[in-house]
Amino acid sequence: MQRIRLRYTKRGRLRFTSHRDFQRAFERALRRAEVPMAYSAGFTPHPKVSYANAAPTGTGSEAEYLEIALTQERDPDVLRTLLDESLPTGLDIVEAAEARTPGLADRLTASVWELRLDEVDPEEARRAVDAFNAAGTVEVQRRTKNGVRTFDARSAVVDLESVKTPSSAADRPTGRPCAILRLVVRHVTPAVRPDDVLSGLRAVADLAPPVPAAVTRLAQGLLDEETGTVTDPLAPDREAAATEPQPAGATATATVPA
């Protein structure tokens, strides 16, 4: 059995798709691309797809991850292209690597988020960020199925800063103030989400954006505690593939279905 790990995105309007919506779209893409999927045992077999730490509905992402199990070997790059062509624009498969090391989910310990606050003055945002960073704890509330829960949103935040420009020229505001925040947050229990940090900014500095924030996950992976950066979770698989000797007579790429 071959295992392939994929990085995919949620862009544009498709940031509003739920995780269940993406699951349905991805399983259709697997059928269209004629991927030789392995299936679970039991009365109702399902394709073996493992999703890891999906972004909340309504947030964009450049770094979502999943793993699939195949019954026949396929070249990861060819498979990535076939799947990307079978998905709608916005749900894009941007990277593939054969799983050669264990524990993908264990390497997703932190995320980097970008929060675009339209109609918020950048100086006001910087003052709120400074107040948040200076606080020892920032208690926020979130409504759950078991009622309202109160927890600390500050302890999971590794870094929060106000940056001068948006991440892309297409997102730059024209004629209106716009603040851009960059957030590095650990994956803890209960999970601290960007919305919780925004609630914390409101609590410590009365920062209340007049329109909903546009939130995008830029990266997720293993947190380097020394530098505070988030590393690429597929790098160990690529490194293992580069150092593993090729068997005699092996071809560079596997065959794909016609």
Disulfide bonds with the S-S distance in Angstrom:
none
